[in-house]
Amino acid sequence: MVPDLPEWGIDPVPPKHRILGGFDYFILWSSLGVGLLVFSAGSFLSEAPFYHALLAIIIGSITGSILLSLAGKIGSDHAIPSLIGIRPAFGLYGSYLAAILNIIQLIGWTTFEILILSKAAQQLTNMHVTFVWNIIFGIIITLLGIFGPLFLVKQWLSKFAIWIVYASSIIILIVLLSQNLPNAISTVGKDMSFFVALDLVIAMPISWMPLVSDYNRFAKTSRAAFVGTLVGFSITNIIFYLGGVLLGVGDVSSIIISIQAILFGFILLVIVVDEVDNAFADIYSAAISSQSIFHNLNQRHLIIGFSIVSTILSIFISIEGYEQFLLLIGALFIPLFGVVLTDYFVVKRGRYQNNMMYGDGNTLIKIGYPAIFAWSIGAVLYYLLSQLSPIYVSQIPTIGSTIPSLIVSSLLYVLITKLLKFKVAKNAI
């Protein structure tokens, strides 16, 4: 029987349940920064000179984690989930559009995580009845989702998983440094500029922005959550991106085989155990995003339903090419949160009121046209600059796509809001 655990849906978390401190968030975001996908992303940086890649990893991890922590601050300031925090800028219906896109990408990423977990488990056990592992991991993810984020942090990560993961991460780094560092330094990469490498690193922490407040809303204080998120994610992102550069293989299957060779597969087993909470984070936030549209839906029923869908998809979908599709969907949230951060910290200076997020038709805007316009321009710019995109313009200098998209959407939103304020002031004269 499942215990009667509390769930808040999209409502602000009651003060007595805001129990997570800075160290809890350090543990949570350290864990979510770990993954085979981060190894895969890091491997692309081997095309840059090693010292350029190393500098990009350090600067990009810290910069991206600062942006992630700032997005989480909206949630911890007001004890609200991510998709509610975008309503003051995008309006009610604008937030629905973002929620639908988020649900699609999160079901997709859960499917992808189950695919990876299943492949790794097959490699460890030599049991090649693939759908059995898909079902097993689907059940585990469902159970974690039902018990919720407070259980995950307090009972699973802080007492057990994260310490083994940190020890294993250090072992991986030591082994890869001792075996592959001389070759990595001597290899002169010329195919990737420093700014493109920086762009690729920043993209990883930013990809968690649509989820961050779903967890940081449980914080005792915003300061503690900010620092814990920043430090925790930065450290593991640096370790695993650097590991990806040293490993030098990009596809997930090759990464699994390479890591299995370290300590007779024990390290791979540990990463598999930790990878499960990434899938949990996706499926839990998919349920929260759904409740932001349909308030009366039961959270547990959504988690079970989405887990079943993801498990079935993982049995029938091939892993090849699927990651690129998901990255292109996720890219839409880069300019979106450029607008959200600008609205909260620059335009409204942190002065969000409850009626901007939960108010009636007179206080909660329906559609935030300036935000949607700035977001759209930023998204188009991203796709024009991204080599993954079908509309990529190769004649444009390779400056990356994440940073330009984020900056342009932010500046454009500031410009539009200032022009609108000027127009209102002029009409009032």
N, C-alpha and C positions, 0 to 999 in steps of 0.2 A: 504493500500500500504506500502511495506517495504521501509524504508528510505535508501538512497544511502550511506550505511556505507562502509568505506574502508576495504579492505582485502589484506593481503600481501602474503598469501600462504607461500612458503618456503623462499621468499626473505628476506634479512635483513630489519628490521623495519626502516623506515626513521627517522632521528633524531627528527623531529618535532612531531612525534607520540610516542616517548619514554617518556611518561608522568607520569608513576606510580612511586611513592616514597616509602620510607621504610614503612610508615604507611599503605599505600595501600596494600603492600605485607603482612604486619602483619594481616590485615583484611582478605585478600584472603586466606592465608594459615591457619589462625585460622579456617575459615569456612570449608575448605577442610579437616581439621583434625577432624571435627565433623561427627559422623555417627553411625547408629545402628550396622554396621559391626565392629566398633572399640569396642563397648560394647561386642560384641560376642567374639572378639579376646581377650579382657581383661579377660573374664570369665575363659579362659583356665588357667590363672595364679593362680586361686584359688587352684590349685593342689600343689602349692609351699607354704612354710611358708610365712605368711603375710608380715613380714618385708623384706624377700628376694624378694617377689613380688614387694613391694613398691620401694625398691632400684633398682630393674631391670627396673621398669617403668620410674623412674627419669633418670637413666643413659642411658637406651636404647632410650628414647624419645629424649634426647639431642644429643646423638651420632648419631642416625639415621637422625635427623634433620640437623645436621652439614653436613653429607654426601649428603642429599637432597639439601642443600643450595650450596654446592660445585658443584654439577651437574648443578644447575641453574645458577651458575656463568659463565659457558661456554656460555650459552645463552645470559646472560646480558652483558658479555664482547663484544660479536660480534653481538648482536641483531638477533640471529638465533634460529630456533626451535630445539627441542631435536634431532630429527633424522638426521638433517644436521650436528650437532655437533659431531656425531660419525664417520663421513666419514674420517677424517684424520687418524684414527686408523683402521677402518674396511674396508675402501674403498667404492666405489660407490655401487657395487653389494652386499657387506657385509651389507651395510646400508639398502638395499632393503629387505634382509632377515629379519632384525630386524623390519623393517616397517610392513611387512606382519604379523609377530607374534604380533606386537603391535596392529594392526587393529583388529585381531581376538580377543585378550584379551579385548580390549576396547569396542567392540560391545558386548562381553560377559558380561563385568561389567555393561554396560548401561542396558542390559536386566535384570541383577540381581538387579540393583537399582530400576528399574521400578517394578519388582516383590515385592520388599520390600515396596516401596511407596504404591503400590496397597493394600498390606496386611494391612499396617498401616491405610490407609484411610478407608478400610472396617471395621476395628476395631473401628474407631472413629465414623463412620456414620451408622453402621449396615446395609449398603447397600451391598448385597452380589452378585450383578451382576458384577462379577470380571472384565470382559473385559472393562467395562465402565471406571473404574479408570485407567486401563492400557493405554487406548486411551487418556484420559485427561492428564496424566503425560507425555505421549509421545509427545503431542502437546506442552505442556509447555517447555519441554526440547528442542524441535525443535526451538521454538521462541527464547529462550536464546542463543542457538547456532548460530542462524542467526544474532542476535545483537552483539555477540562477547564478548571477555573478558574485553575490556575496559568499555563497558556498564555494564557488570556484577559487576565489582568492583566499578565504580564511581556512578552508579545510583541505583543498587540493594543492594549490600552488605553494602557499607559505609554509606548509608543514612537510611537503614532500617534493613535488616535481621540480620547482625552480632551482633547488640546490644541486640536484643531480644534473640538471640542464647546464647550470653555470660551470660545474666541474668538467662536464663533457665538452662544453664550448672551448674552455681553456686548453683541454687536451687536444682537441681538433686543431686549434690555432698553433700550438707548439709543434705538433706533428707536421702540419703543412709548412710552417716556417722552416723547420729543420730540413725538410725534403725538397721544397720547391722554391724557397726564397732566392737562392743564387740564380736559378734559371729565370725567375720572374724579373729580377733586376737587370739581367743581361739582355733580356728580350726588349728591343726598342720598338714599342708600338707607335704607329704614326697615323692610324686610321681614325682616331677619335681625339677631338679637342678636349681641353680641360673643362670647358663650359658644358659640353655635351655630357661628359662624365659626371660633372656636378649635378646636372639636370636629372640624370638617371638615379642618382643616390637620393636626392630630395624627393623624388616621386614616391619612394617607398613609405616613409612616414606620413606623407600627405594622403596616401591612399587609405589611411585609417581615419581620416577626418569625418566621414559620414557616420562613424561608429563611436567616436571617442566619448561624446557626452552621455551616451547610453550607459557608460560605466563610471565616468568621472562625476556624475550627478550624485553618487553615493559618498562623496568626500566630506570629511569633517570640516575642512577649510579648503578654499580655492588655492591658496599658496602651497599647501602640502601636496595637493593633487598635481599642480603645475610642476613643481620641482621633481616629484616622483616620476611623473610621466616623461619629463625631459631627460632626466639622467638614465632611467631604466631603458627607454627605447634607444637612446643614443649609443649606449654601450653595446647592446647586442646587435644593433644595426651595423656598427663599425666592425665588430668581430666577424659577422657572417658575410658582409660585403668583402672584407679583406680575404676571408676564407674562399669566397667565390673566385677572386682574382688569382689566388695561389692554386686553386684546384684547376682552373682553366678549362673546364668542360661546362657546356651550357644546358644541354637537355637533361631533364629531371632523371631519366633512367640511368644515364651515365653517372650523374651525381650520386645516386643511390648506390651504385656498384662501387664507386670510389670510396665512399664513406664506410661501406660495409667492411672494407679491408682494414679499417682502423680498429684495433682491440677486438678482433674477431666478431664484429657486428654489434658489439654492445653499444657503441656510440650511436649507430643508426637506430637501434631500439629506443634509446633515450630520446632522440629527436622525434621519432614516431610518436612516442608517448606525449611529448610536448606539443606536437603539431595538432593534436586533437583539440586543444583549447582554442586554436585559431579558427577551426571549423565551428566550435561552439559560439565564439564571438560573432561569427557571420550569421548563424542561424538565429541566435537570440536577437540580434539587431534587425534582422528581417521581420521578426514578429513585432518588434516595437514600431518599425516603420509602417507595418500594416495597420497597427492600432492607431497610428496618427491619422489615418484616413477613416477607418471603421472602428470607432472607439469601443464598441460593445463586444468585439470579438475576444474570445478567451485566449490569453497568451499561451498557455500550455497546449491548447489545441492547435494553435498556429505553429508552434515549435515542432510538434509531432508531425503535422501535415507537411511542413517545409522539409523536415528531415527525410520523410518518406519519398517526397518528390526528388530530392537531391540524391538519395541512395539509388533510386530507380534510374535516374539520368546517368549516374556514374557507371552503371552496369552496361549501358548501351552507347555512351559517347566515347569517342576516341580522344586521347589526351593531346594528340598532335594538332596544332593550330588553334586549339581551344583557348589557350592562355592569351593569345593575341586579341581574340574577340573580347575577352573579359577586360583586358587592359584598355581597349578603346572605349568601352562603356564607362569604366571607372574614371577615365580621363575627363569626363563631363563634370566631375565633382571638383576638379582643380580650380577652374574659374568660378564655380559656384561658391566655394569657400573663400576665394579671394574677395568676392562681394560680401559674404557674411561677416568675415573678420573686419573688413573696412566699415561696414555698417555699425557693428558693435563698438569697435574701439576708436574709430575716427569720427563717423557721422553722428552717432548717438552717444558716444563716450561712455559706454557701459550702462546707460540709463534705460534698460529695458524694463517695462512694466508688465505685470501679469496680464493685463487686458490686451496687450499687444500680441500675446501668444494664445490666450484662452478666452478672449473677450467675445462679445456678441457681434452682430453685424455692424454696429455703429462704431466699435472701437478696434476691431481686427480687420485690417484691409483684406480684400478678396484677392487682388492680383497686384503684386509690386512690379509695375511695368519697368521702372528704371533698373531694378535688379535683374529682371529677366532679359532686358536688352543687353546690359553689360555682360551678363553670363553668356549669352548667345555669341556675342562678338569674341569673347575670350575662348569659347569652345571652338569656333571656326578657326581662330588663329592657331590653337593647339593642333588641330587636324592638318592644317597647312604646313606646320613645322615638324610634325612627327613622322618619322620614317615608317612607323607601323601603319599609318593611315592610308586609305585608298586615294585620298586627294592631296597627298604629300607633294609639295613643290620643291623639286631637287635643286632648282636654281638659287633658292634662298640659302645664304650661308648657314652652316650647321651650328646654330646657337642653342639648340635644345628647344623643347616645347613647353615644359612645365613652368619654368620661371617666367618666360614672356607672357604666357597665358594668364598666370596669376597676377602679374603686375598690370597688364593692360586692362583686365576686368576690374581690378581695384581702382585704378586711376580713372577709368571711364565712369565708374559708379560715383566716385567723388565729384567729378565734373558735372554729371547729370543732376545730382542732388543739389549742388550749389547753384546751377542755372535755374532749377525749379524754385529754390528758395528766393533767388533774386527776382524771379517773375512774380511770385506771390507778394513779395515786399513792394514791388513796383505797382502792382494792381491795387494794393492797399492804400497807396498815397492818394 
